[in-house]
Amino acid sequence: MSGQIKVFIVDDSAVVRQVLTQLLSADAQINVIGSAPDPIFALQKMQANWPDVIVLDVEMPRMDGITFLRQLMQEHPTPVVICSTLTEKGADTTLQALASGAVDIITKPKVGLRDFLESSSQHMLQVVKAAARAKVRALASGALRGPLALKVASMRLSHTSEKVVALGTSTGGTQALEVVLTQMPSNCPGIVVVQHMPEKFTAAFAQRLNKLCYCEVREAVDGDKVTAGLVLIAPGGLHMQLRRSGNYYRVAVGDGPAINRHKPSVDVLFRSVANVAGENAIGIIMTGMGDDGANGLLAMRQAGAHTIAQDRDSSVVFGMPREAIARGAAIETLPLASLAQAIVQQR
C-alpha cells in the first residue's frame, strides 16, 4: 500500500461512511484505512495507523467536529476535509472549521445523499488528493498569519481613485483571505474576490470577515458598485465579472456554465478585470488546487495590470499560483504575509 493516501472517515451516518469508503477506495491512489461514527472512536482507531487525510463531519455525538479539529491541530496537525450539510446552519459551523485549520469542504444534502455523493465523486477525489499535499502545520501554528495588521491598517493609501484589486483563491483560501483582508485599511481600494466555495457558504464567509476587518466585506449582488473600503465576494454557484459604469466600476453577478470546473471562476473575474480596468488593476492569485485563474491573470498582466502570485512556502496548496507563474502571468511572487502591504503600496 506504499505511496497511497491513507484516509480516515469520521461521520455519524453509516450511509455516508459506506458511500464515501466505496467512492474513495475506487481510486488506486487512495486507501481508506478506517471509519468511525464520532471523534472518540476515531482517535482510538487512528493511533495504530495515522491517516494522511481525515474526512470529518462537524455535527456528531459525544464530541463535535470543531472541538475535535481544534484538538487535532494542536496535538497532531493533519489535513482535514470537512463533510458538511449544505444549509445555512451548516455553513456557519463549517466556516468555524475552516478557520480552525480544515483544508476544504465537501458538501452533502439532507436527502438523495447516495446519488449526490456518487455524482460528485471526481470532485471529492480531487479535494482529498489536494488535502494530502496541503501544508497544515503552518495553518495550525498560525505561521501564515502576517504580523502587519495594525501597521498596514494605519497606513495612508498613496492612490485609490481608480484602482481595483482582484483576488482569486481556492483550497486554503479562506484562511489566506482572512490574513490579507484583516490587514486592509478602512479606505483600501475596492476589492473583488472569487473564493471557490459552494452556495450558501459565501454569504456566511463574508459576514464572518466583515466582523474581523476594518473594511466592509459582503457577498456581491448584481450591480454592486466597487468602491474604496469595500470587498465584494462572488456568491457560490454564480460567476462575477467587473463592468464599467460611467466613472465607476460595478460587478455583474449571474449564472453560466462552470469554467475550469468552477462557478464562480477566477478566470471569469480576472478576464473581465483585464478588459475593463487594465493598468488600473492589481491581480493576485492565491493558494488553491488546479489552474483556474492562471490564464486570467496572464490577460491582466498583458493589459497592464500589476500581477502577483502567492509563493510556494506560504500556499496551503501551490497549484493555482504555480500554474500562473509557469505561464508568465505573475510580475512578482510574494509570501502571504506580504500581500496586504503590496496592495496598499501599489500606485
URPE-V232831 format. One record per residue. RES is the residue in one small letter. PSI is psi in degrees with one decimal (none if undefined). Layout:
RES PSI
RES PSI
This chain:
m 7.0
s 136.4
g -14.9
q 154.6
i 118.0
k 122.1
v 137.4
f 134.7
i 128.3
v 107.4
d 136.5
d -7.1
s 120.2
a -34.2
v -45.9
v -46.1
r -43.4
q -48.1
v -44.5
l -40.3
t -45.4
q -45.5
l -46.8
l -37.2
s -18.8
a -17.0
d 127.4
a -19.8
q -6.6
i 136.8
n 108.0
v 107.5
i -7.6
g 174.5
s 162.8
a 153.0
p -11.1
d 165.1
p -31.2
i -50.5
f -38.9
a -46.2
l -39.4
q -42.7
k -36.1
m -17.9
q -38.3
a -25.0
n 93.2
w 134.6
p 163.8
d -30.9
v 139.2
i 127.1
v 118.7
l 127.6
d 158.9
v -17.5
e 102.3
m 160.9
p 163.5
r -52.6
m 124.9
d 162.0
g -33.6
i -46.5
t -44.7
f -44.4
l -45.1
r -40.0
q -42.4
l -44.7
m -24.2
q -39.8
e -32.6
h 74.1
p 124.3
t 139.6
p 127.6
v 130.1
v 123.7
i 131.2
c 100.0
s 147.7
t 138.0
l 73.3
t 164.8
e -40.6
k -43.5
g -34.6
a -45.6
d -45.2
t -40.7
t -37.9
l -34.4
q -38.9
a -43.6
l -40.1
a -24.0
s -0.8
g -0.6
a 150.3
v -43.2
d 178.5
i 136.4
i 125.4
t 155.1
k 138.8
p 168.5
k -26.7
v 158.6
g 33.9
l -50.0
r -47.7
d -40.7
f -47.7
l -39.5
e -38.7
s -21.1
s 15.0
s -41.3
q -41.1
h -41.9
m -41.7
l -42.3
q -42.9
v -45.0
v -42.1
k -39.5
a -39.8
a -36.6
a -24.4
r -2.3
a 150.0
k 82.5
v -19.5
r -39.1
a -41.4
l -43.5
a -34.6
s -10.3
g 12.8
a -21.4
l -10.2
r 125.8
g 154.3
p 10.4
l 6.8
a -54.5
l -37.3
k -49.1
v -38.0
a -23.9
s -0.3
m 150.3
r 136.6
l 138.0
s -28.2
h 128.4
t -13.8
s -40.5
e -1.2
k 142.1
v 136.6
v 129.1
a 124.2
l 135.9
g 132.5
t 166.4
s -117.7
t 125.0
g -1.8
g -28.0
t -42.1
q -41.2
a -42.0
l -37.1
e -40.7
v -47.6
v -49.0
l -29.5
t -12.2
q -4.4
m 137.0
p 166.0
s -20.2
n 33.0
c 160.4
p 156.9
g 134.4
i 132.8
v 136.0
v 134.6
v 118.1
q 121.0
h 112.8
m 142.2
p 161.3
e 154.7
k -27.5
f -32.7
t -35.9
a -45.2
a -37.1
f -45.0
a -41.3
q -40.5
r -47.1
l -36.0
n -31.9
k -22.4
l -19.4
c 155.8
y -38.3
c 168.4
e 135.7
v 130.2
r 160.5
e 134.2
a 145.5
v 142.7
d 127.6
g -5.2
d 136.7
k 136.1
v 114.3
t 162.6
a 139.2
g 6.3
l 133.4
v 124.4
l 123.5
i 128.3
a 134.4
p 142.6
g 136.0
g 1.2
l 150.5
h 153.5
m 133.7
q 155.0
l 138.1
r 150.9
r 133.7
s 91.6
g -121.1
n 7.4
y 164.8
y 142.5
r 163.5
v 143.4
a 121.6
v 124.4
g 174.0
d 173.0
g 171.7
p 150.6
a 139.0
i 128.7
n 33.9
r 11.5
h 146.3
k 103.0
p 155.9
s 136.8
v -40.2
d -42.3
v -45.7
l -50.8
f -41.2
r -38.9
s -37.1
v -39.3
a -43.8
n -35.4
v -41.3
a -29.3
g -124.5
e -8.7
n 11.2
a 156.8
i 128.7
g 131.3
i 122.5
i 131.7
m -173.4
t 140.4
g 157.4
m 156.7
g -158.1
d 13.5
d 128.0
g -18.1
a -47.5
n -35.7
g -39.6
l -36.8
l -42.0
a -38.0
m -43.8
r -43.0
q -24.4
a -0.7
g 2.6
a 157.3
h 124.5
t 140.2
i 141.2
a 137.8
q 142.5
d 167.9
r -46.5
d -32.9
s -5.5
s 132.3
v -43.7
v 116.8
f 62.2
g -65.5
m -46.0
p -39.6
r -44.6
e -39.4
a -42.9
i -43.2
a -29.6
r 5.1
g 23.6
a -22.7
a 126.9
i -36.9
e 158.5
t 126.4
l 152.5
p 158.6
l -42.0
a -14.6
s -5.9
l -42.4
a -44.8
q -36.9
a -34.5
i -49.4
v -20.4
q -12.8
q 130.7
r none
